[in-house]
């Protein structure tokens, strides 16, 4: 079957392979490839591009002052999703997945994870939140706040508006 030379070459190959270990050039490809980690920003848009609706919602703010300034500019954005039963249902599903762990089931900032933070997460039932324009809330969800992480990579743009409808309608506390 095998000739003497072929047996020697095969034996040599079998004895050398274990010693190569990770030395093969393709053995580290999976480790060395570029990857995007959770909560990392997306690739930056061209800085000369024109922002839609006059507010650049897609580029992450460079610092805290720009975050605050852009949140104020975002007040002019109008919610394109009408408040409806379907929107509120979708908003609740998204809220339960992304928000309730910190803000709590009723939005009071008392979620199981939120209780561990100092300061505790914002109480979404407060007039401070309830009276904010939808665009400002949209910007906060998209880019975070001082202690809140951003959700622009976790919640699709259109669905952030459903979350806002849910926060404004279902978490609203009627004053007595």
N, C-alpha and C positions, 0 to 999 in steps of 0.2 A: 504494500500500500504506500507508505511513506518511504522515501529513500533516506539514507543515513543523514545527508546534509539537511534535508527538510526537517527531520526529527530534531536535529541540533538547533536549527533556527527557531523551530516552534518552542523547544524547551527554553532557549534563551529569551524569546519574547515573553513567555509565561513567567519567567523568573524576574524580568525587568519591569513588567507592567505594575506590580504592586508598589515598587519603589518610586514610580513616577508620581503617584498620588495626585495632587492638584497641579502638577507641572504641565499638563496638557494645555495648549493655548486656549481652548474653548471652555475649560473647566470653571472659569471665573466670570463668564459672560453674564450670568444672571445677577451676580453680586455687583458687577461694575456698571450696569446699565443705569441710565438716568431714571429717576422715579420721583413722583410727586407724593409727598407725605400728607396725611390729613391736616387740615387747617393751614396749608401753605397757599399762598396767593397764586392765582393763575398767571399765565404769561402776560406781561404788560402789553397794553394796546399801544399802537403808534401814538406818540405824544402829539402829533400834528392832526390827529383825527378830530372831527367835530362831534362833541357829545350830543346825544339825542335829548330832546326836551330842554336843552340849555344847561343841564346838570350832568356832570360826569359821574354816573352811578357805577361804572364798571372798574375804574382804576382805584386801587386801594389808596387811602389817604397816607401821606408821607409821615405825618406826625399828628399829635393831639389837636393842635390848633387848626390844622386843615380838616380834621374830622369834625370838629365843632362847626367850622365855617360851612362846610359842605352839607351838614345836617340842616342848617338854617336855610341854605339855598334850596334844598330838596323839598321844603314846605310847599312849593308851587306845584309839585307833581300831583296829579289827580289819580285816584284809584280807578283803573279801567274795568275792574270786576265789580258788578253791582252786588249789593248785599242781598243774598237770596238764601233759601233753605239749603240748596246745593253747595253754595259757597261756604256757608257756616259749617256744614258737615265736613267738607274738605278741610277747612281751616282748623276744626277741632282735631281731626286725624293728625294733621301736621303739627299742631300745637302739642298734642300728647306725645308725639315722637321727639320733637326737637326742643320744646320749651318747658314742659311740665316738670322735668327733672330738677330744674332750677327754680322756676317761677311758681311751681305748685299747680295742682289741678284747678284751683279757683283763681290762679294768677296773683296770689298774695305774697309771692317771694319766699314761700315756705316749702319748696320742693325738697325731696330727700337729699339731693346733692347740694342744693342752694343753702341749706341750713349750715353747711360746713364752711361757707365763704364768709369773709369779713371784708367789706360790708356784705350783707345779705342781698340777693338779687332784688331788683325793683319790683314793687307792688304794682302790678299792671291795672289794678282797679282804681288807683288814685286819680284824681282829676288831672294831675300833672301829665299822666300818660294819656288818659281818655280825651283830653282836649287838644293833644298834639295833632297837627294835620297828618293825613295818611302818608304823604310823601316823606315826612320826617321819620315816621315809624319805619317806613320802607327802607330808608337809608340806614337807620339803626340796625335793622335786621340784616341788611346786606353787608354792612361794614363794622358792626359791633359798636361798642361804646367803651367807656373807660375800663370797666371790668368785664363787660360782656364780649365773648368772642363773636366773630362774624359768621354768617351763615350763607354767604353768597355762593359757596361751593357745595352746600348741603341742600338748600331749598331752591328749586327752580324759580326763576324770576316771577313768572306768572303766579305761582303758588304762594309767594310771599304776600301777595295781595289778599289771598284767602285767609291767611293767618291774621292779617290786620283786620279784616271784616269780623273774624271770630273774637279777637281781643276787644274791639270797639263795641260789639253787640252782646256777646255772651258773657264777657267779664265785666261789663259795665254795672256799677252799683248805683241804683237809683237813690238820690238823696232824699232824706225824709223831711 
